[in-house]
Amino acid sequence: MKRSELLSRILITVAVLATVGTPLFIWARTPLIHAKIAEDGGWNPDIIKVNVGEPLHLKLTSDDVVHGFAVGQMDMQSVDVLPGKVTDITLTFDRPGIYTFFCTRWCGLNHWRMRGTIEVTGASDSPIPAEPALGEVERVPMYVTLGLDIDAPHEAPVIPSSQPSASSGRKLAANLPIDRSTDYYRANSPYQVFGELSNTSMTDSQRWDVAAYLWQSNTTAESLANGQQLYAQNCAACHGENGAGDGVFADDLAAAGESSTQTMTGADNMTMQTPVDFTDPTRMLGASPALLQGKILRGGMGTGMPMWGSIFTEEQIWDLIAYLYSFQFNYQGVTQ
Amino acid sequence: MAFAPFPVRPVTPQERTFRIEAGQFSYTPSELSVNPGDTITIELVSTDVVHGLYVDGYDISVEADPGQTATLTFLADKPGSFRFRCNVTCGAMHPFMIGKLSVGQNEWFYRSIGLSIIATIGSIGYLMFPRLLPLITAH
């Protein structure tokens, strides 16, 4: 064999090895993230680090049941994580910050505890002005600016005798000097609106109808549909598919008692072990959207309610809240 | 007996809805009985993790998350007994999460009872009256 031939043989061999080996090497370097139910440890690893703008390759597999993967506050399609299979996903973050990734397929009572974080560091070098870090520009939640105590009871002392109708409320509201702004709607409970109309000549049920109209006019069919979808995927397992607090986990939560909650002061503060019934007018009509936003953002309240602040966007939470009120109000016959 | 036409009571096909709760690792109820020609709707309610329901023979399936009831509607046009099973890996005992769908009467069960009664009578007859056998077989 001539020297040049040997050299070219070696070169070709190296080229072949490199072609096959490089993707294999990159694939093998990507760590495999194992998903287990929260009781068995959740995600492993549960902290992922990446630089801004760099693609993050993830390989996910499940060690027990069907799980899902999505990153909170990110516009992405969630992927299923199946036992015995590996799911590949590539993400790119353009804002630094700490993101929460979470399980999207219900995997038991503690499904919502199955969360992890992605720490995105570094500065964006894109020509577009860098967006501020996640969490830096987020507006202070409304319940904080309003000084609402989201743990306090908020019962409406009076409730309507029948379901308030937005369509009859619209006719009544036509000549009323009421504030229709979004801020007014968010800061007040339907009961407060009912109370403010006490100086008019309207009957009680008419005043509730006006409140229903006000709530309806501050949402859209699209928002309600989006809220309904979020509700089905994230809330219905405990709060029930029809909002009555009778989801498939309601009994389990009551049975689990203290262990289903995490409070610092112990069992004394745990007033509600069962999920809230959104069809209960006393509770819902006494709550303002800002109050509900606080509850959804922070969770807790001495119950097993998860915190959703790191997962839902602000818009998603408002859509969800609009849907929650639809258990109280009749929006039939009203077009935007 | 094995191939004799089976007496079938004429039944009007109807629509039936079953609510099946799926939990690790069983279905409640786990046995469904319907008549051939019925339109079946199964509402699958999962009570812990994601479960599925696949009907053997019909080759159809549905998958439910807790909090999201899923429905499966089909025409029970094939008579017989069919397994239904969970087709979403739901934990260690997942392969044993099964149930049964009976479409129509279990013909072969009654036929086999009939056959075994005939066989019993025959063998007792032969044991008690062995001399009768040549008379029967003489022709």
HADDOCK unambig.tbl for C-alpha pairs under 7 A between the chains (distance, minus, plus):
assign (segid A and resid 64 and name CA) (segid B and resid 90 and name CA) 6.91 0.50 0.50
assign (segid A and resid 64 and name CA) (segid B and resid 91 and name CA) 5.28 0.50 0.50
assign (segid A and resid 65 and name CA) (segid B and resid 89 and name CA) 5.74 0.50 0.50
assign (segid A and resid 65 and name CA) (segid B and resid 90 and name CA) 4.60 0.50 0.50
assign (segid A and resid 65 and name CA) (segid B and resid 91 and name CA) 5.38 0.50 0.50
assign (segid A and resid 66 and name CA) (segid B and resid 50 and name CA) 6.28 0.50 0.50
assign (segid A and resid 66 and name CA) (segid B and resid 89 and name CA) 6.59 0.50 0.50
assign (segid A and resid 66 and name CA) (segid B and resid 90 and name CA) 6.66 0.50 0.50
assign (segid A and resid 83 and name CA) (segid B and resid 89 and name CA) 6.80 0.50 0.50
assign (segid A and resid 105 and name CA) (segid B and resid 65 and name CA) 6.87 0.50 0.50
assign (segid A and resid 106 and name CA) (segid B and resid 49 and name CA) 5.58 0.50 0.50
assign (segid A and resid 106 and name CA) (segid B and resid 50 and name CA) 6.40 0.50 0.50
assign (segid A and resid 106 and name CA) (segid B and resid 65 and name CA) 6.10 0.50 0.50
assign (segid A and resid 106 and name CA) (segid B and resid 66 and name CA) 6.06 0.50 0.50
assign (segid A and resid 107 and name CA) (segid B and resid 48 and name CA) 6.35 0.50 0.50
assign (segid A and resid 107 and name CA) (segid B and resid 49 and name CA) 4.29 0.50 0.50
assign (segid A and resid 107 and name CA) (segid B and resid 50 and name CA) 6.64 0.50 0.50
assign (segid A and resid 108 and name CA) (segid B and resid 48 and name CA) 4.71 0.50 0.50
assign (segid A and resid 108 and name CA) (segid B and resid 49 and name CA) 5.34 0.50 0.50
assign (segid A and resid 232 and name CA) (segid B and resid 67 and name CA) 6.43 0.50 0.50
assign (segid A and resid 232 and name CA) (segid B and resid 68 and name CA) 6.11 0.50 0.50
assign (segid A and resid 236 and name CA) (segid B and resid 67 and name CA) 4.57 0.50 0.50
assign (segid A and resid 237 and name CA) (segid B and resid 66 and name CA) 5.23 0.50 0.50
assign (segid A and resid 237 and name CA) (segid B and resid 67 and name CA) 3.66 0.50 0.50
assign (segid A and resid 240 and name CA) (segid B and resid 67 and name CA) 6.57 0.50 0.50
assign (segid A and resid 241 and name CA) (segid B and resid 67 and name CA) 6.05 0.50 0.50
assign (segid A and resid 247 and name CA) (segid B and resid 67 and name CA) 6.37 0.50 0.50
assign (segid A and resid 248 and name CA) (segid B and resid 47 and name CA) 5.26 0.50 0.50
assign (segid A and resid 248 and name CA) (segid B and resid 66 and name CA) 6.66 0.50 0.50
assign (segid A and resid 248 and name CA) (segid B and resid 67 and name CA) 6.51 0.50 0.50
assign (segid A and resid 249 and name CA) (segid B and resid 47 and name CA) 6.84 0.50 0.50
